[in-house]
Amino acid sequence: IVLGIIFKFIHMQAKQLNKRTILALSLVLGGGISNLIDRLFKGYVVDFIDINAIFKFPNFNLADVYIVVGFVLLALFFAMYANDVRMGKNKEVKDDKSGEV
């Protein structure tokens, strides 16, 4: 369901989204689809990266990495945008004739 929402959001808002946001959402979408394919065809997700020799941590796969990196980037981009808006540095220019952004 979440993958469908993300895909629909990217499709509907493609012209308004910048490339960084599309990249972050695509990482989440790609990782989610990869885990979904494993779940559908194998019945479970294959976790093959084991870093227990370094410190105790659950096993994971590259799809999990893509999902986490995508969400971290998305949060970072939203925080940067919110800061720009708060500081008055947003790049949107109002149209003097209609008053719309």
QUIWOZI-V659588 format. One record per run of one state. SS is the DSSP state (~ for helix, > for strand, _ for the rest). FROM is the first residue (numbers start at 0). LEN is the number of residues. If there is no record, write none. Layout:
SS:FROM:LEN  SS:FROM:LEN
This chain:
_:0:1  ~:1:12  _:13:5  ~:18:24  _:42:6  >:48:1  _:49:10  >:59:1  _:60:1  ~:61:25  _:86:15
